[in-house]
Structures are given as structure tokens and as C-alpha cells.
């Protein structure tokens, strides 16, 4: 019953042996190289295995492309092996081939030929066609080729773009030059007149930054003129050390250093001394001018 069921499902041309082996091909005709489905059934003793032997000459021009499925059913003391293959014929004409397998039972390997299967391989060439390649037809032109005006058009477009860019740059340059000529020249900012100690005293309350800047300028100018120091190129600490190194009175050096430090704090650090301290700094500046001058 099991064999009859498989035969009804896949049979087109079935040849069975007396021992229950069978081979079934899906179509009796095929073109050269066209793939077909081949189902083979092999009955072996229980425990044996079946392997397809694609190199056997019994295939007679039919080649095995691949094995798609392998099933084994137990039938008492025997086994039914059902193998689904994909094959293709390559020898034209009507012929019979016998699927070849090997039955492996323990260490024993037995070659096994299944019942013959008839297959007609149809030639792809018509009857009487020459067995040689025909010459290729000569090349022919096709529509949509490159226009003869394409390359000149590209060159003309690039040249026009370059001329337009040059014109834009020229006009922009002229506009900038015209704008610069029409704009009035920048007026130099008026620098405040130098302030002496008396002027600094009058600004000490209303504009302490300008007043202390003036005090520092007066003292540095006096030291540069009196001792030849590069007073404006030296920091306050460097200037004080330079005075002491040149033999200037130490007390005088400390007065100068203290006043210049006060000036730096007000001008650059935002320090705002009290009113009494401001007047004391004015008096200290007068004392330095009188002592050095």
C-alpha cells in the first residue's frame, strides 16, 4: 500500500523490479539540459543506507543536478528508501537509463541498479540545421545618439558663464570703489590734551581713571627724563627695581612704586579709592615730582 501511494503521487513512467525497487520521472520528454524530477525507491534490509552513484555509466547521458529529499520508511525487517533527485538529459533521442545507487550495510557496499527509465531528449536545433555558429549581423545605428551640437553647446555655456562671472566681479568692484569715494573720510579721534598734576587733581573725583592715568604718565615721563630709564617699557615692579639698582634713594623708589601700583589698580583693575586716599595720592605725586625734579 505504501508503494502504491508513492507510485500514484509521482508516477508518469514507472518501471518496478520484483523486489519493490522503482524509478519515476516527472515527464517522459525534455529538451537538452532541461531539469526533471526523478523519484527512486529502494528496498533494503533494515539498517542499511542508500547513496546515489552519479558517476555510473548506467545513467546513459543523464546527469544528476542535485538531491532534494531523502526519506526512509521501516517495513518490518526491511526499509524503503525514497530519494527525490533533479536530473537533466544531454544526449538527444529516445533512450533508457538506469539510476545507479550504492547500498551500504555495515561495512559492505553493494552497487545497485534500479529499473530502467525511458526518456526522450529533444534536440534544440531543428532537423537538418548546420552544426556551426552563424555570423553575427553587422552593427546598426540606434536612435538617441549624442547630438553633434552637444559638445559645442557645453563649450559655449562654459565660456558664457566665465564672461558673466567676470562681469559680475567687475561691476561689484566698481560699486565698492564708488562707495568708498562717496563716503567721507574718517575723522581722527581727538586725543585729550595731556593732563598735569593740577589737572589730575581737578579730575580725581569726577574721572578717577583719567586722573590716575595722568599721574602715572607724569611720573614715568619725569623718571625717563631724569634718569634715562625706558619707563614706559617697564612694569611698575621692574621700574622700582631699576631705580634701586641705579642708586636712586630707596625711599623715593618706594614712593614711586606705591603710586604707580595705585595708578595701575585704578586704570586696569577697576579699583576706586576713597576720597581721602585720592587726595593723598595727589600729594604723593607732587612730592615725587619735587624730589626727583
C-alpha positions as CSV (number, residue, x, y, z in Angstrom):
1,X,0.0,0.0,0.0
2,X,2.8,2.4,0.8
3,X,4.5,1.7,-2.6
4,X,1.2,2.1,-4.4
5,X,0.6,5.5,-2.7
6,X,4.1,6.9,-3.7
7,X,3.6,5.5,-7.2
8,X,0.2,7.3,-7.6
9,X,1.8,10.6,-6.5
10,X,4.8,10.6,-8.8
11,X,4.3,8.1,-11.5
12,X,4.4,9.1,-15.1
13,X,6.7,6.3,-16.4
14,X,7.4,3.7,-13.6
15,X,9.4,0.6,-14.0
16,X,9.5,-1.6,-10.9
17,X,11.5,-4.7,-10.1
18,X,10.2,-7.7,-8.3
19,X,11.9,-6.7,-5.1
20,X,10.0,-3.4,-4.9
21,X,12.6,-1.0,-6.4
22,X,11.2,1.7,-8.7
23,X,12.2,4.8,-10.6
24,X,9.8,7.5,-11.7
25,X,10.5,10.5,-13.9
26,X,8.2,13.5,-13.9
27,X,8.0,13.9,-17.7
28,X,8.9,11.4,-20.5
29,X,10.2,14.2,-22.7
30,X,12.5,17.2,-22.1
31,X,14.9,19.4,-24.0
32,X,18.6,19.1,-23.7
33,X,19.7,20.3,-20.3
34,X,16.1,20.8,-19.0
35,X,15.8,19.7,-15.4
36,X,13.4,17.0,-14.4
37,X,12.3,15.4,-11.1
38,X,13.3,11.8,-10.6
39,X,12.0,9.7,-7.7
40,X,13.6,6.4,-6.9
41,X,12.6,3.9,-4.3
42,X,14.9,1.2,-3.0
43,X,14.0,-1.6,-0.7
44,X,16.9,-2.8,1.5
45,X,17.4,-4.8,4.7
46,X,16.7,-2.9,7.8
47,X,19.6,-0.7,9.0
48,X,21.1,-0.3,5.5
49,X,21.6,3.1,3.8
50,X,21.4,4.2,0.2
51,X,23.7,6.6,-1.6
52,X,23.3,7.9,-5.2
53,X,26.1,7.0,-7.6
54,X,26.1,9.8,-10.2
55,X,29.3,8.6,-11.9
56,X,27.9,5.2,-13.0
57,X,27.7,4.7,-16.8
58,X,24.2,3.3,-16.3
59,X,22.8,6.8,-16.3
60,X,23.5,6.9,-20.1
61,X,23.8,10.6,-20.6
62,X,21.5,11.7,-17.8
63,X,23.3,13.8,-15.1
64,X,22.3,14.3,-11.5
65,X,21.9,18.0,-10.7
66,X,21.1,17.7,-7.0
67,X,19.4,15.6,-4.4
68,X,16.4,17.4,-2.9
69,X,15.0,14.9,-0.4
70,X,15.7,11.6,1.2
71,X,13.2,9.6,3.3
72,X,13.4,6.2,4.9
73,X,10.3,4.1,5.9
74,X,10.5,1.0,8.1
75,X,8.7,-2.1,6.6
76,X,9.2,-4.8,9.2
77,X,12.6,-6.3,8.7
78,X,13.2,-4.2,5.6
79,X,13.4,-0.4,4.8
80,X,12.1,1.6,2.0
81,X,14.4,4.5,0.9
82,X,12.7,7.2,-1.2
83,X,15.1,9.7,-2.9
84,X,14.0,12.7,-4.9
85,X,16.5,13.9,-7.4
86,X,16.8,16.6,-10.0
87,X,18.3,15.3,-13.3
88,X,18.9,16.6,-16.9
89,X,19.4,14.7,-20.1
90,X,22.2,15.8,-22.5
91,X,22.1,13.1,-25.3
92,X,19.4,13.7,-27.9
93,X,17.0,10.9,-28.8
94,X,14.9,8.3,-27.1
95,X,16.9,6.2,-24.6
96,X,16.6,4.2,-21.4
97,X,18.8,4.8,-18.4
98,X,19.1,3.0,-15.1
99,X,19.5,5.1,-11.9
100,X,22.6,3.8,-10.0
101,X,22.8,3.7,-6.2
102,X,25.0,2.0,-3.6
103,X,23.5,0.1,-0.7
104,X,25.7,0.3,2.4
105,X,25.0,-2.3,5.0
106,X,27.6,-2.2,7.8
107,X,31.0,-2.4,6.1
108,X,29.6,-3.9,2.9
109,X,28.9,-1.7,-0.1
110,X,26.8,-3.1,-3.0
111,X,26.2,-1.4,-6.3
112,X,22.5,-1.3,-7.1
113,X,20.9,-0.6,-10.5
114,X,17.2,0.4,-10.4
115,X,14.7,-0.4,-13.1
116,X,15.2,1.3,-16.4
117,X,13.5,4.6,-17.2
118,X,12.6,5.8,-20.7
119,X,13.3,9.4,-21.5
120,X,13.2,11.2,-24.8
121,X,15.6,14.2,-25.0
122,X,14.5,16.7,-27.7
123,X,17.2,18.4,-29.7
124,X,17.1,22.2,-29.5
125,X,18.2,22.5,-33.2
126,X,15.6,22.0,-36.0
127,X,16.1,19.0,-38.3
128,X,18.9,19.5,-40.8
129,X,20.3,22.6,-39.1
130,X,24.1,23.1,-39.6
131,X,26.2,22.4,-36.5
132,X,28.0,25.7,-36.7
133,X,27.6,29.2,-35.4
134,X,26.0,31.7,-37.9
135,X,27.8,35.0,-38.4
136,X,26.6,38.0,-36.4
137,X,24.7,40.7,-38.2
138,X,26.6,43.9,-38.9
139,X,26.2,46.7,-36.3
140,X,23.4,49.1,-37.0
141,X,22.8,52.6,-35.7
142,X,20.2,53.3,-33.0
143,X,18.3,56.4,-32.1
144,X,19.2,58.7,-29.2
145,X,22.9,59.1,-30.0
146,X,24.8,62.2,-29.0
147,X,23.8,65.3,-30.8
148,X,26.5,67.0,-32.9
149,X,25.7,70.2,-31.1
150,X,26.2,68.8,-27.6
151,X,30.0,69.5,-27.2
152,X,29.9,72.9,-28.9
153,X,27.0,73.8,-26.6
154,X,28.9,72.8,-23.5
155,X,31.9,74.9,-24.5
156,X,29.7,77.9,-25.3
157,X,28.0,77.5,-21.9
158,X,31.2,77.4,-20.0
159,X,32.5,80.5,-21.9
160,X,29.3,82.4,-21.3
161,X,29.4,81.5,-17.6
162,X,33.0,82.7,-17.3
163,X,32.2,86.0,-19.0
164,X,29.2,86.5,-16.8
165,X,31.2,85.9,-13.6
166,X,33.9,88.3,-14.8
167,X,31.2,91.0,-15.5
168,X,29.7,90.5,-12.0
169,X,33.1,90.8,-10.4
170,X,33.9,94.0,-12.4
171,X,30.6,95.6,-11.5
172,X,31.0,94.7,-7.9
173,X,34.5,96.3,-7.8
174,X,33.2,99.5,-9.4
175,X,30.4,99.7,-6.9
176,X,32.8,99.3,-4.0
177,X,35.2,102.0,-5.4
178,X,32.3,104.4,-6.0
179,X,31.0,103.8,-2.4
180,X,34.5,104.4,-1.0
181,X,34.8,107.7,-2.9
182,X,31.5,109.0,-1.8
183,X,31.9,108.1,1.9
184,X,33.5,111.0,3.9
185,X,37.0,110.3,5.2
186,X,37.1,109.1,8.8
187,X,37.8,111.9,11.1
188,X,40.7,111.1,13.5
189,X,39.5,110.9,17.1
190,X,40.6,113.8,19.2
191,X,43.0,112.8,21.8
192,X,42.6,114.5,25.2
193,X,45.2,117.1,26.0
194,X,47.8,115.8,28.4
195,X,46.9,116.5,32.0
196,X,49.4,117.6,34.6
197,X,49.2,117.0,38.4
198,X,46.9,120.1,38.9
199,X,44.7,118.8,36.1
200,X,44.6,115.4,37.6
201,X,43.6,116.9,40.9
202,X,40.6,118.6,39.3
203,X,39.5,115.2,37.7
204,X,40.3,113.0,40.7
205,X,36.7,112.9,41.9
206,X,34.7,113.1,38.6
207,X,37.0,110.9,36.4
208,X,39.4,108.9,38.5
209,X,40.6,106.7,35.6
210,X,41.8,109.7,33.6
211,X,43.3,111.4,36.7
212,X,45.3,108.3,37.8
213,X,46.4,107.7,34.2
214,X,47.7,111.2,34.1
215,X,49.5,110.8,37.4
216,X,51.3,107.6,36.1
217,X,52.2,109.4,32.9
218,X,53.7,112.4,34.7
219,X,55.8,110.2,37.0
220,X,57.1,108.0,34.2
221,X,57.9,110.9,32.0
222,X,59.8,112.5,34.9
223,X,61.8,109.3,35.6
224,X,62.6,108.8,31.9
225,X,63.9,112.4,31.6
226,X,65.7,112.5,34.9
227,X,67.4,109.0,34.9
228,X,67.2,107.9,31.3
229,X,65.0,104.9,32.1
230,X,62.7,103.4,29.5
231,X,59.9,104.0,32.0
232,X,57.0,103.3,29.7
233,X,58.6,99.9,28.6
234,X,58.9,98.6,32.2
235,X,56.3,97.4,34.6
236,X,55.9,99.0,38.0
237,X,57.9,96.3,39.8
238,X,60.6,96.4,37.1
239,X,60.8,100.2,37.3
240,X,61.2,100.1,41.1
241,X,64.0,97.5,40.9
242,X,65.7,99.5,38.2
243,X,65.7,102.7,40.3
244,X,67.1,100.8,43.3
245,X,69.8,99.3,41.1
246,X,70.8,102.7,39.7
247,X,71.3,104.1,43.2
248,X,68.1,106.1,43.5
249,X,67.1,106.8,47.1
250,X,65.2,103.7,48.4
251,X,62.5,105.9,50.0
252,X,62.0,107.7,46.7
253,X,61.8,104.3,44.9
254,X,59.2,103.0,47.3
255,X,57.1,106.2,46.8
256,X,57.2,105.8,43.1
257,X,56.4,102.1,43.2
258,X,53.5,102.6,45.6
259,X,52.0,105.5,43.5
260,X,52.3,103.6,40.2
261,X,50.8,100.5,41.7
262,X,47.8,102.6,42.8
263,X,47.5,104.0,39.3
264,X,47.6,100.6,37.7
265,X,44.9,99.3,40.1
266,X,42.5,102.2,39.3
267,X,43.2,102.2,35.5
268,X,43.2,98.5,34.8
269,X,41.6,96.7,37.8
270,X,38.6,98.9,38.4
271,X,39.8,99.9,41.9
272,X,38.2,103.1,43.2
273,X,40.0,104.5,46.3
274,X,38.2,106.7,48.9
275,X,38.3,110.4,48.5
276,X,40.9,110.8,51.3
277,X,43.1,108.3,49.6
278,X,42.8,110.1,46.2
279,X,44.0,113.4,47.8
280,X,46.9,111.6,49.5
281,X,47.9,110.2,46.1
282,X,47.8,113.7,44.5
283,X,50.1,114.9,47.3
284,X,52.4,111.9,46.9
285,X,52.7,112.7,43.2
286,X,53.7,116.3,44.0
287,X,56.2,115.1,46.5
288,X,57.8,112.7,43.9
289,X,58.0,115.5,41.3
290,X,59.6,117.9,43.7
291,X,62.0,115.2,45.0
292,X,63.1,114.0,41.5
293,X,63.0,117.3,39.7
